[in-house]
């Protein structure tokens, strides 16, 4: 894995992923930052599997990771 490739990937997608997560967690800035950090750590750990030419969008791939766990009512 190339550090430069991941940096490029991060710079290309960070704003979109952050905005998506931010609005999904009711504009809780701290929670959004924590979740986005976790998302990109997972992305880094799995970056060797990433295919730039894949049909799936990055945002849709991250969608399940952006959902906070449900709390029992």
GIKASUL-V986556 format. One line per field, one symbol per residue. psi: psi as a letter, one per 20 degrees, with the letter a starting at -180 (. if undefined). A space follows every 10 residues. Layout:
psi=???
//
This chain:
psi=pphhghgggg hhiggggggg gghhkkkogg ggggghgggh gggghjhhip ohjqhqqggh highhipqqp pq.
//
